[in-house]
């Protein structure tokens, strides 16, 4: 979705940011490194969350921090709903996703064993 959105909006992005690459996060996304670090701490519930939340607040301001937290919460909700009802991956999504999954090496995560191969 990010890649298609970036192409549609004629914005450069580096998908390596999804895997925690700070240089990748800095490409095309304002406050990208701060957003990435905040999101990673939020998702992993690590001890750096408070520090990274403050770093994002200092760099981007309260509106961006609130938006980032809201997006993270909404994404988690959508994933849980999709997992709970078993939304199938269609052929088109499967083919596009295959390339992205390979590029990001998503098979390295233990949860990949629970994913349907497409």
C-alpha positions in Angstrom: 0.0 0.0 0.0 2.8 2.4 0.8 4.5 1.9 -2.5 1.3 2.4 -4.5 0.4 5.4 -2.4 3.8 6.9 -3.0 3.7 6.3 -6.8 0.2 7.8 -6.9 1.3 10.9 -5.0 4.6 11.1 -6.9 6.5 10.9 -3.6 9.8 9.0 -3.1 9.8 6.5 -0.3 12.3 3.8 0.7 10.6 0.6 1.8 13.7 -0.4 3.9 12.3 2.0 6.5 9.7 -0.8 7.3 12.6 -2.9 8.6 14.0 -0.1 10.8 16.5 1.5 8.3 16.9 5.1 9.5 18.3 6.3 6.2 15.3 4.7 4.5 12.9 6.4 6.9 14.3 9.8 6.1 13.4 9.5 2.4 10.2 11.3 1.4 8.6 11.3 4.8 8.8 14.4 7.0 10.0 13.3 10.5 10.5 9.8 9.1 13.2 8.6 11.4 11.4 9.9 14.5 8.1 8.4 13.3 9.7 5.0 12.6 11.4 4.8 16.0 8.2 5.8 17.8 6.2 3.2 15.8 8.8 0.4 16.5 8.8 1.2 20.2 5.0 1.3 20.3 4.7 -2.0 18.5 7.3 -3.8 20.5 6.3 -2.1 23.8 10.0 -1.6 24.6 11.5 0.6 27.3 12.5 3.3 24.8 8.8 4.2 24.1 8.8 7.2 26.4 12.1 8.6 25.1 11.0 8.1 21.4 7.6 9.6 22.1 9.3 12.7 23.5 11.7 12.8 20.5 8.8 12.8 18.1 7.0 15.5 20.1 10.1 17.7 20.1 10.8 17.2 16.4 7.3 17.3 15.0 4.9 18.8 17.6 1.8 17.5 19.4 -0.4 17.2 16.3 2.0 14.8 14.6 2.4 12.8 17.7 -1.3 12.4 18.2 -1.8 11.5 14.5 1.0 8.9 14.7 -0.5 7.3 17.8 -3.9 7.3 16.2 -2.7 5.7 13.0 -0.8 3.0 15.0 -3.9 2.2 17.0 -6.1 2.1 13.9 -3.7 -0.2 12.1 -3.6 -2.6 15.0 -7.4 -2.6 15.0 -7.7 -3.3 11.3 -5.1 -6.1 11.4 -7.0 -7.8 14.3 -10.3 -7.6 12.5 -8.8 -9.0 9.3 -7.1 -11.8 11.2 -10.3 -12.6 13.1 -12.6 -12.9 10.1 -10.0 -14.5 7.8 -10.0 -12.0 4.9 -8.5 -13.9 2.0 -5.6 -12.5 -0.1 -6.8 -12.2 -3.7 -4.5 -13.1 -6.7 -3.6 -9.5 -7.5 -2.6 -8.7 -3.9 -0.8 -11.9 -3.7 1.4 -11.2 -6.7 2.2 -7.6 -5.7 2.7 -8.7 -2.1 5.1 -11.5 -3.1 7.7 -9.0 -4.4 7.3 -6.7 -1.3 7.5 -9.7 1.1 10.7 -10.8 -0.6 12.2 -7.3 -0.7 11.5 -6.8 3.0 12.5 -10.4 4.0 9.2 -10.8 5.9 9.6 -14.6 6.0 12.3 -14.1 8.7 9.6 -13.4 11.3 8.2 -16.4 13.2 4.6 -15.3 12.5 5.3 -16.0 8.8 4.6 -19.6 9.6 1.0 -18.7 10.2 0.6 -16.9 6.9 -1.0 -18.6 3.9 1.4 -18.9 1.1 0.3 -17.0 -2.0 
